[in-house]
Structure formats: C-alpha cells, structure tokens
Amino acid sequence: MANNANQESHALYGAVVVRLMDRVMLCKTPDLPTGGFTIPGTAWADLVSRCSAPHFRTSAFLSVTADRDPTQEVTLSYHLMTDDALGYGVIGAKAVGRREGHAALDELAALFKKMFVEPPSKLNPKLVDVFVRPARDLMVRHSSGAAAGAADNKVMKVKLAVDEVKNMALDNVERVIQRGQRIDDIVQATDDLQFQAEGFQRNSRDLRNQMWWSSMKGRIMLTGAVSFMLMLFYFTFFAGNGSSKKTTTTTQAPSSSPA
C-alpha cells in the first residue's frame, strides 16, 4: 500500500544543503509527512557523500522500508546538483521526475544564495538554521504544485484521449465519404469506358463496311475490265475472222466457160 501510494504521489519529503570542500551538511529540512515510511539518516548521509564534484547534476532512486512491514520496500527518488562551492539535494516520491526535482533544486539554490551572501567557508549549521523554514515551505509548495499538475495531467490525458477518439471518428467519416466519392468516380469512369467502347464498335463496324465496299468496288471494276478485255479479244479475233470468210466466199463465185 505504501509503495503504491508513493508511486502515485509527487511529494518532496526533504532537502539538504552541503558545503563541498568538507562535505558538511549546513542545513536539512525536517522530513515532511511521508505516509507509511521513514527516511533514515543513512539516506541523507548517502546524499551528502555524493556531493563531491562541482557543477554536476544527477537523479536516481533509493529504497527504504515501510513502517508497518519492514519486509516491504518503498522506492523513492533523489535529485542532486552542485555549483562552485555548495551542493543541494532533495528526496521525493518515485513519481517525481528529473524535471520536477531539478526545478525544485534550482529554486532552492536561488533562495539560499539570496538569504546568505557570505562565502560558503564562513557558513555553519547554526547560522544556516534560519533557512530550514523557507526550504520546508518551498518543498510543500512544490509538492502541492506537483499534485495539482498531476491532476491537470490526468484531465489533459482524458481530453487528449477524447480528442483522439473524435479525430479518429472524423477521419473514418471522411474516409467513408472519400470511398463513396471514389465509387461514384469508378462508376462514372466505367460508364465513360462503356460509351467509348460502343463508339469504338460503331467506328469499327463503319470502317469494316467501308473496307468491304471498297474491296467490292475493286472486284467489280476488275471483273468489268477483264470482261471488257475478253469481249474485245473475242470481237477482234473471232467475230472479225467470220466476216472475212463470208466476204471471200462471195467474191470468188465460179465463172461460166465459153461455148
């Protein structure tokens, strides 16, 4: 239960300010309500030991045991950043991401530098104790803002899901309309092709008739020419010879002998 609740929470449970030169914990905010687990001192000591190099940032996870069931582990997140001389760290719920954690660290560092203008070497835990209350208020504010942001994110996710479904429905409607238009276009194209095919058949039939008539005219003319030549040949050779024979027979009549 504690682990599930922690995963859903975006709370920040505490913060530390560390001097890098000797790794002295200058300030540690009291642990905020965690809801079923306690952050041990070893976890904070581990954060202090990791503040060793200037100008770096990191985020990772750590595990603590639940108060009611020591066998149950609760996963938390921690976030660290350092500048020239100081390190800042926060521990929060597992759901606190790098962006949220380091936004809180940046604001924590800016607030600390605004309150303490002395060189870090001159600071000590007693002098920095006045920073505990402002740092705790900052943690509470970021936790509340993260919770509100998480709720807004849930609402936004629902809205995005609704918009996605609506867009999908509209896309489907548009596709159906486009499909209907395409069917109409196909039907129109089919009609056009059928009309063109009928026209092609008519043209082919007319062309075939024209070619047949042209062929017949050629045959008729050829037949006429051949017939004319045959008739001419007949009249020239056969009919002319018959007339010549008749003329010869008529002119060669026998003469009577003298008495």
Buried (B, 14 or more C-beta within 10 A) or exposed (E): EBBEBBEEBBBBBBBBBBBBEEBBBBBBBEBBEBBBBBBEEEBBEEBBEBBEEEEEEEBEEBEBBBBEEEEBBBBBBBBBBBBEBBBBBBBBBBBBBEEBBBBBBEBBBEBBEEEBEEEBEEBEEEEBEEBBEBBBEBBBEBBEBBBEBBEEEEEEEEEEEEEEEEEEEEEEEEEEEEEEEEEEEEEEEEEEEEEEEEEEEEEEEEEEEEEEEEEEEEEEEEEEEEEEEEEEEEEEEEEEEEEEEEEEEEEEEEEEEEE
